[in-house]
Amino acid sequence: MPSTLSYKAKIVKKMMSGPIDKLILVAVNIDKEAYKRAKELGIDVIYGHVLD
């Protein structure tokens, strides 16, 4: 079973029977590259610390 964020968003969309306005990633820690990539993809990120 895939565990990607977009796959999970599609499941939630089916369950909620409505559009998805935006994706939000919640993490205690995130590295700089992952944060940068999420922003490039238009994903909002809620995090505690950015790791080098």
C-alpha positions in Angstrom: 0.0 0.0 0.0 1.5 3.4 -1.0 2.1 5.8 1.8 2.8 9.0 -0.2 1.1 12.2 0.8 -0.7 12.5 -2.5 -2.1 9.0 -2.1 -3.4 9.7 1.4 -4.9 13.0 0.2 -6.8 11.1 -2.5 -8.2 8.7 0.1 -9.3 11.7 2.3 -10.9 13.3 -0.7 -13.0 10.2 -1.4 -14.0 10.0 2.3 -15.0 13.7 2.5 -16.6 13.8 -0.9 -15.2 17.2 -1.7 -12.2 19.0 -3.1 -8.8 19.2 -1.4 -7.7 22.9 -1.1 -4.2 22.2 0.0 -1.8 19.6 1.4 -0.3 20.1 4.8 2.7 18.2 6.2 3.1 18.1 10.0 6.5 17.1 11.4 8.4 17.5 14.6 11.7 17.7 12.6 12.3 18.2 8.9 15.5 18.5 7.0 16.3 21.5 4.8 15.9 19.6 1.5 12.6 18.1 2.5 11.3 21.5 3.6 12.5 23.2 0.3 11.0 20.4 -1.8 7.6 20.6 0.0 7.5 24.4 -0.7 8.3 23.8 -4.4 5.4 21.4 -4.5 3.0 23.8 -2.9 2.8 21.8 0.3 2.3 23.8 3.6 4.7 22.6 6.3 4.1 22.8 10.1 7.3 21.8 11.9 9.2 22.2 15.1 12.8 22.4 13.8 14.6 22.4 10.5 17.6 20.1 10.6 20.8 20.9 8.7 
